[in-house]
Amino acid sequence: MKKTIFQVIAVITLVLCASAAYASYPERNINGIIMWGAGGVMDSVSRAIAPVVEKELGRSIIMQNKTGASGAIAATFVKNAKPDGYNILFGAENPNIYKIMGLSMIDYDEYEPIYIMMSNVAVVVTGADSPYRTYKDFIEAAAVKRIKLGSTGPGGLPYVATSMIRAIHKGIEFNLVQFDGEGPAITALMGGHIDVFPVSLVSAAEFIKGGKLRALAIMDERRSPNFKDVPTVIEAYGEYQKYLPWGAFYGAFVRKDTPADIIDKLKGAFAKAYKDPKFTDFMERTGGIPVGLTGDAAKQYIARNKSVACWLMQNAGAAKKSPAEFGIPEPK
């Protein structure tokens, strides 16, 4: 009997100690692991919100860019770290296609979404001197001749957006011109080397505002509050509703087995930082679309994004494995 009592006391002591440790989190600086390189949208979003989160937590977040394998290097690094809240993954939508592309078996199923800050939808742009004035002009021209369409290769936002266009307008074929990134493709578009490019709105925002590019349509359900004059693709072709909303997103994640106390503290800090004028000004200035989701709402958002992207990749012939193998439902 005495042994049993001692065991109970020991367990209670351990629980109390653990609770005290979690209550004092964070006791040291935190690592912020960014899955994309310096200067990109993911990097900019992460470094915009991190200083505000630091003030809420009272500790520094040491930001590190760990690039490679479409973000899988960073995702694997955080997955292999201790689930103690001291390694936060700043990630975009890319892990949603890891399994079907054979990049990794680690995706957001392994993580708890602390906060999804903003999204970055695709916008179909053409040159300032292009004959295409509307999205319908572009589609109707593509139906009778092969248009040079910029792309960044399988898995990227431009490729998925192109797959969506082809899924809606069956039979249309493009001369796809692949680039290493959105920047080089935008340069080629302005130089007249390609005709049209579905690109992320954040990357194209300043060029649209400056009149160097013409925006034909936003690939979203609603118009952007920062580009109210640019129609959505749904306004031209209602069939796009099946795949929307879809786009890039930017959030903060920890391992899903991180203690609940720590997760709650991080969620609270990010929620306050998200509403801070410094971050809201950043989103408005860059053309980002506010999201502000956490918990189950964030998980549903991610699941929908995964469904759309994976099945578009499958139907485009770019997936190495079918989404059905992983129980990913087709979008409806």
N, C-alpha and C positions, 0 to 999 in steps of 0.2 A: 504493500500500500504506500509506504513512504517513498519508494522508488517512483511510483506513478505520480505522486504529488510533486516530487522534484522535477519530473519530466514536464509536467504541466506548467510549473513555474518557469522552467527554462524556455519553453515555447512562448509563453506570455512575454517574457523578458525580451526574446528575440524580436517578436512582433512589435513591441513598444519601441525598441531601439531602431528597428527598420522604419517605423512611422515617423520617429523623430528625425531620422536622416532624410527622409523624403520631404518633411516639412521645412527643412533648412535648405533644400535645393533652390538655387544652385550654390554650391560652396566654392566653386572655382569657375574659371572661364570655360566657355562652351565652344566646340568646333562646329562651324557651319560649312558643310561640304556641298559645293555647287557642282552639278553634273555637267555643266557646259563651260566653255572657255571665257576668258576675260573679254569684255566688250560686247558680248551677246545680250540678248533680251533677258535670259535667265539670270545672267550675272548682274545685270542692271537692276532687275526687280529685287533680287536677294540683297544687294548692297544698299538699296533704297530703304527697305523695311528693317534690316538688321540693327542699325543704330537706334531706332525707336524702340525695338524690342529690348535692346540692352538696357535702356533706361528703366523699363518696367521690371526687368529681372535683377538689375543691380550688378550685372556681370558683363564682361566683354564677350562678344561672339567673334571668334577668330575665323575669318572667311578664307576658304581654300578652294581653288578650282581643281577638281580631279576629272580630267577629260578622258574620253576614249570609249569606243564601242557604243556610240549613241547614248552615253550616260550610264551604261551598265557598270563601268569601273567604279563610279561613285556610289551607285546603288548597292553594289556588292560590298564595298568598303564599310558602309554604315550598317548593312545587315550583319557583317562579321564583327562589328564592335559591340561592346557591352550595352545592354538595353537600360542604360541609366540616365538617358536624357542629355548626355554630354556630347553627343554627335547627332546633329540635325541635318537631314538631307534636304537641300533646296533643289527640288526637281520639277521637271516639266512633264509633258504627256508621254514622252517616249517609252517608258517602261510598259505602257499598255500593249505594245506590239512585240515586246521581247520574245515571248514564247513562240508566237507564230513565225517570227523571223529567225528563230534559232540563236538569238543573241544571249539569252540567259533564261533560267527558270525562276529568277527573282523578279517579281514585279510588285505593284502596289498592294497585292494581297498580303504581302509580308509586312506592311507598314500601317501605321495609324496616321491619318491626315490631320496634322495639327491645324493647318489653315490653308485654304486655297485663296490666294490674294486676288489674282486677276487672270483674265483670259486674253487671248490674242487671236482674233479670227482672221480668216483669209480674205483678201480683197483682190479682185481681178483687175489688173492695171494694164494699160497700154501706153505708148508714147504720146507726148503732147501733140504731135502732128499726125497721129494715127487717123485713118478714115473711120475707125469704129467709134461712134459716139455713145452707143448704148450696149448693154450686154446682149440684147437680141441681135444687134448688128454683128457682133463677134460670132455668136452661135450660127447665125444664118450664113455668114461667110465661110465658117469652118465646115459647113455641110456641103459646100461645093468645091473647096480647095483646101490643101493641107497648110495650115497656119503653123508658123514656127512658135512653139510654146516653150517657155523656160521651165526648168525643173531642177530640183536638187537631189534627185535620186530617191530610190525606194525608202519609205519610212518618214521622210521629211514632210513638213506641212504642205509645200507646193505639190509634192507627188500625190499625197492623199487627196488634196483639193482637185487635182487633175483627174484622179480616179473617180471622184464624185461627179465631175462634169461628164466623163465618159459613161458612167453608169446611168445618168439621166438622159443623155443624148446619144443613145445607142447608134453605132455605125459611124460616128464621127471619129476620124483619125487625125492625129497631129504629128508634126515633125518635132519630136521632143528633143530639146537641146539641154543637156545636163551641165550644171555648174557645181562648183565646190561649196557654194553658199549663196545666200540671198543677195549679198552685196554685189558680187560679180555679175549675177543675173540682172540686177537692176541697172548696172552700168551698161551691160549689153543691150538692154531694152532701150535705154536713152540714146544709145548709139545706133539704133536701128538694125541690130544684128538678130534680134528676135522680135516677134510681133506682139505677143501677149504674155503675161506672167502672173499666175496666182501666187501671191506673196503674203506674208504676215502683215497685218495692218500697222503694227508698231514699227516694222522695218521700213514701210513705205510712207508713213505719215508725213514726214517733213518734205518728201519729194512731191506728194500730192498737194500739200499746202503751198509749196513753192511754184506749182504749175509745171513742174518738170515731168510729171506723170499724170495720166488721166485715169481716174477710178471709174470702172464700168459698173461694178456691183460688189457689195459686201456679202460674203458667204455666211449669212447668219439669219436668224428669224426676225431680227429687228434692226433698224438703222442705228449706226453708231451715234451717240450723243455728241461726239466731236466732229462727225462728218455727216450732218443731217441731210445734206443734199445728195448723198450717194445712196441709191436705192439698194435693196437687198435682191438676191437672186430669186427669192420667192415671189417678188413683185413681177418678175418677168416669167418665171416658170414655177408654178406651185408644187411641182413634183419634188423639188428639193426639200420640202418639209420632212420627208422620210428620214433624211440624214442629219437634220439640224435640230438643236444647236450642236456644233462641233467646232473645235479649234485647238490651238495650243493653250495650255494652262500652266500656271506657275504657283507652286505651293511649298509648304514646309512639312516634313514628315519625320517620324521616329519609328523605331521598331515597334510592332504591335504588342510585344510583350513587355514594353516599358511600363513601370508602375503607374497606376491610375492617377495617383497624387501628382506625379511629375507631368503627366500628359495634361491634366487639368490646369496646372500652373502655366504651362507653355501655351495652351489654348487661350487662356485669359490674357497673357502678354501679347500674343499675336493679334487677338481681337481688338485690343486697345490701340496697338500700333497701326492696324489697318485703317482705323477711323481718324488717326492723327492727320492734321492738315498737311504735314510734310509728305506723307505717303499719298494722300488723295490728290495733292497737287502733281505728284510724279505721274500718277495714272492719267490724269487729264492731259498733262503735257505730252506724254508719249502716245496717247491714243489707245491705251489699254482699257479693257472693259472690266469694271469692278465685279468681283464674284462674291467674296466674303462668306465662304462656306466652311464648316467644320463638322466633325462627327458623322452621323448617318447621312446627312444631306450631302456632304463632300464625297462619301463613298458612292452614293447613287450617281452623282455627277461624273465621277471617274468611271464607273461601270458603263454608263451611257457612251462616254467618249471611247472607251475600249471597244464596245460593240460596233460602233460606226467605223472606227479606224481599221479594226481587224478584218471586218467583212468587206470593206472597200479594197483592202490589200489583197484579200483572197480572190475577189472577183476580178481584180486587175492582173492576177497571175503572179503577184510579187511575193506572196506568202510561201514559206517553206513547209508549214504545217497548217492544217485547217483549224480555224477557231473552234469548230465543233469538238475537236479532240480535247479542248480545255474547258468545255462547257460554256463557251462564250455565245450568247444568243444573237441571232440576227436582228438588226434594228427593224422596227415596225413603224 
